[in-house]
Amino acid sequence: MEFLKIIKRRSFINEVVYIVLNVGLAVALLVVIRVTGSLLPAFALVLLSKWRVLAVRPRFWFANIQADLVSLIVSVGFVVLLYSVSLKNGTDTQIFITQCISTLLYVAWLLFLRPKSKRAYVIAQAGVALFVGVTAIYAVSYSWIASPVVLLMWLVGYATARHVLGSYDESHTMLLSLSWGLIMAEIGWLAYHWTIAYQLPIFTNVLLPQVSIITLCLGFLGYNAYDSYYHHQKVRLSDIILPLIFTISIIIVLVVAFNGVSASSI
C-alpha cells in the first residue's frame, strides 16, 4: 500500500509540474511578444520547449519532427497571431484582452487537446492546426512573394493529413499526405492572389482570412470521404452528403454573399 501511495504522489506531482510548465510557456510567449514586439525570441522559446523531439539519437530526429509538426504549427501560429494582433489598430487594452483570450485558448490546447490520443481528438488536433496554421500564414504574408506562402501551405496540408492518417492503419500515408499538401499548396497560390479577411464583430483588431474557413471546410469534407472509403472500400454518398452540402454552402456564402460585407483585403 505504501508503494501505491508513492506512485500516486509522484503521478500527482508530475501532473502539477506538467500543468505549470505548459501554462508558464503560454504566459511567457505572451510576455515576450508584448515586451520585445519581435517574433524571433518567441520562436526561440517555442523551439526550446520542443527539446524532447531532438533528445534522441539523430536517426530518429526526422520521424520525431514529423510526428510533432501539428503541435509545432499550432505553437508557431499562436505566436504569429499574438504578434499580428499587436500590429492592428486598436487601444492597448483591446489588444491585451485579445492576446489574453488567445493565450487561454492556447493553454486549453496544451492541457486538454494536445495530450489526447483517441481518433476523435486526433482529428480535432489536425483541424486546429489547419485553421491556426493557415490563419497565421495569411496574417503576416501580405508583403511576401508567392513561393514561401505556397510552401508553408503545403507544409500545413502535409502535416495535418499525416496526423489524421496516423490514427488509421493506412499503408499509403505518405502518398495521401503529399496529395493533400499539393491541394493546399494550390489553394494557397490562389488565395495569395485573392485574399479576403473578415473583421470579427467583437474583436475588431482581429482579421480572419477567408481561406482559413474554406480550407477547414474542405479538410472536413476530405476526412469524411477518406473515412467512408476506409471502412467501406468506396466513398458512400450517404456518408459525405451532409459534409458536402455544408462545405459548398459555406463556400458559396463566403464567396458570393460576404466578400463585400465586413471584408477587407489583407
N, C-alpha and C positions, 0 to 999 in steps of 0.2 A: 504493500500500500504506500509506503514511504517513497518507493521508486516511482510509482504512478503520480504522486503529488509533485515530485521534482520535474517530471516530464511536463505536467500541466503548467507548472510555474514557468518553466522555460518557454513553453509554447505561448503563454500569455505575454511574457516579456518580449519574445520575438515579434508578436503581433503589434505590440505597442511601439517597438522600435521601427517596424515597417511603416506604420501609420505616421509616426513623427517624421521619418525621413522623407516620405512622399509629400506630406503637407509642407515640410520645410523646403523641398525642391520647388514646389509651385510658388510659394511665397517668395523665395529667393529670386526666381525668374522675374516675378513682378517687380521686386525692388530693384534688380539690376537694370531692367528696362526703364523704370522711372528715374533712376539716379543717373545712369550713363547716357540714356537716349540712343543706345547703339545695339545692334544685333549681335555683333561678334562676341562680347563677353557672355551673353545669354546662350549663344550657340555652344561656346566652350563649356558652359555649365551643363548643358544637355548632354554633350559628348562625354563629359566626366561622369555623369550619372549612369552611362552605359558601359562602365568599365568591365562589368562581368561578361559582356559579349566577347571581349578580347582576352579574358582571363583564362584562356585555354591554349592548347598547342596551336601554332599558326595554321596547321592544315584544317582546323575546324572554324577558322575565322569567317570564311566566306559563307558557310552554312549558317552560322550564328547571326551574321549580319542580315542575311535574307530572312531568317526567322523573326528578327526584331525590327524589320523595316516598317511594319504598320505602326508599332509603338513609336519609332523614331519620327515617322511622318506626322503623327499627332503632336508630339512634343515640339518639333520644329515649327509646325503650323501654328501651335499655340503661341510660341514666341513671336512669330511674324505678325499674328493678329494683334497681340499686345502692342507691338511696335507700330503697326499701321493705324491703330486707334489713336495713338498719341499724336499722330500727324494730322488727324482730321480736325475740322472746325468744331469748336465747342469749348465750353468752360472747363477748367481743370477739374472741377467737381464732377461734371458729366463724364469726362474721360476716366477719372479714377473709379467711379461707380461701374462703368462698363468693364474696365480692366479687372475689378474685383469679382464681378459676376463671371467673367471669363475664367478667372482663377478658380472659382468654386466649381465650375464645370470641369476644369482640368483635374482638380482634386477628385471629383466623382469618377472621372475616367481612370485615374491612377489607383484608386482604392476599391472601386466596385465593379468596373467593367473589364479593365485590362487583365486582372488575375484569373478571370473565368476561362474555362476550357470547354464547356458544352457547346455544341454546334450553334445553337441559337445565339449564344453570346459571341461566338467567333464571327458570325455573320454581322452582328451589331458592331463589333470592333472594326471590321472591314468597312462598313458603312460610314462610321465616324471618321475613319482615316481618309476615305474617299472624299467626303464632304469638306473636312477641315483642310486636307491637302490641296484640293482644287481652289477653295476659297483663299487660302494663303498665297497660292501661286498668282492668282489674278489681283490680289490686294497690293502686290509690290512689283508686278511685271509690266506695268503700263508704259515704262520707258525702255524696256528691253527689246532686243531683236527677237525674232520668232523662234530661233533654234533652241535656246535654253527652255523656253516655255513648253515647246513640243516635247523635249527630252524629259522634263520634270513631269509632265502629264503622263508620258509613257511609264515613268517610274512608279507613279501613284497607281496607275492601272495594273501594272505587273505585280506590285506588292500586294494590293488588295485582292486580286484574283488568286494569287498563290496562297494567301492567308485562308481564303474560303475553301479552296480545293484541298488544302492540307487537312481539313476536317472530314474529307471523304477518302475512300480507298480508290484514288484516281491514279491511273498509270500514265496519263498524258498531262500531268500538271504543268510541266514546262511549256509545252506547246500551247495549251489553253491560256496560260498566264501571259505568254508573249502575244497571243492573238488579242486578248482584251487590252493589253498595253498598246498595241497598234491602233485599236479602235479609239482609245483615249487620246493617243497622240494626234489622230486625225481630227477629233473633236477639239483638241487644244489648238490646232492650227486654224480651224475655222473660227473658234471663239477669239483667238488673238486678233483677227481682223474685224470682229464684230462683237465687242464686249459691252454688255449692258449690266448695270448693277442697280439694285433696289435699295432705297433708303428705308430702314426699319422705322415703324411708327413711333416707338418709344425711344430707342437708342438712335437718335438722328445722326450721330457721328459714326455709325456703322453702315458700310455699304455691302450688300450681299450680291455677289456675282450671279447672273442668270445661269451661267454654265455649271455652277455648283449644284443647283437644283436639278438641272437636266441630267447631268451625269449620275447623280444619285438615283433618279428615277430609272434611267437606263440600266444602272447596275442592279437595281431591284428586279427589273424585268429579266435581265440576263441570268441572275441567280435562280429565279423561278423556272426559267427554261432549262437550265442545267439540272436542277434538282428533279424536274419531271423526267428528263432523259435518263438520268442516273438510276431512277427507280423503275422506269417502265421501258427503257431502251428506245423510247421515242418521246418527242415533245407533245404531250396531250393538250389539246386546245382548252379543255376544261381546267387544266392547271394554270394556264397563263392568261386566260381571257380577262380576268379581273385586273391583274397587274398590267396587261397590255392596254386596256381601256383607261386605266388610271394614268399610265405614263403618257399616252397620246393626248389625253385630256389636259394634263399639266403642261405639256409642251405647247399645245395649241393656245392655251390660256396665256402662257408666258410670252410666246412669240407674237401672237395676234392682239391680245387684249391689253397687256401690261407694258408693252415697250414704250408707250408714250405716257404712262401714268406712274408717277413717283419713281421714274427711272432716269439714270444718267449714265453717260459713258465714263468708264474708268480711265 
